[in-house]
């Protein structure tokens, strides 16, 4: 067996806020065929919503000890403090995982994380099988991220009402340029013309030949996602980043998150409509959390990207568990927390 073949493969799943990374991971775990997979979930926010979503999915592979949450900050900023010790602990288990999935936060830049796989204590034991970038197809098709910074600069110069440079565009571009596979998620929400245009824009933005596949609700065969064999840690030069000059360092001072308590609600539809109005009024990027619904034994999971919201019942409340809801709100720095909290409360 070669040294490369002896290494445990790891798949880095990246993508912007609300693109559908957790949904993709859930589907993958549901069809893992008994493979022993560990999941590292990196949350941006005070509560581990995504990790809890995975644990509550009822899938055998999503067992408590197979999911590790890192909530101390974006992985690409806390590699030494969080990521490396976590990887070492997984590898040192009596029965180490056969594959490792790493779901990064929506704000993570992949390249600093890829560089960490060259750390001596893990380089000989793990390889990056592939970087899977999940794209929110409707959002990108609507032009929410800039492919051409020069064109944005020209537009800004011509129109003083246009905002200053949006760091989200750079995050999106870095995630795309690091990819070995791009998943156009929520593709069912695009018409044929928009889908064709989006694929053409991606082809122009990608620095090398990368497979692009469409998906709905993250439903893809694990054979597409796993076994890419990219060894991305040895291929860093082919993955350009806006932050290469700074050795991958970056800051997230432009973003903030906070938790809003949710009282028991009567109508899920009325709640999501209220949240939609809040997101629109305060330019909130993402809302996600749980709520208790009067008369319902199950917990309501809420996911919002911009003004697009969805909700479903994910599991029953446990006996004796407090029926307390909460919502993580993520947006650009300067959010009016008091106004948002009051508006969410209704």
Buried (B, 14 or more C-beta within 10 A) or exposed (E): EEEEEEBBBBBBBBBBBBBBBBBBBBBBBBBBEEBEBBBBBBBBBEBBBBBBBBBBBEBEBBEEEBBBBBBEBBBBBBBEEBBBEBBBEBBEEEEBBEBBBBBBBBBBBBBBBBBBBEBEEBBEBBBBBBBBBBBBBBBBBEEBBBBEEEEBEEEBEEEEEEEEEBBBBBBBBBBBBBBBBBBBBBBEBBEEEBBEEBBEBBEEBBEEEBEBBBBBEBEBEBEBBBEBBBBBBBBBEEBBBBBEEEEBEBEBEBBBBBBBEBEEBEEBEEBBEBBBEBBEEBEBBBBBBBBBBEEBEEBBBBBBBBEBBEBEEBBEBEEEEEBEBBBBBBBBEEBEBEEBBEBBEE
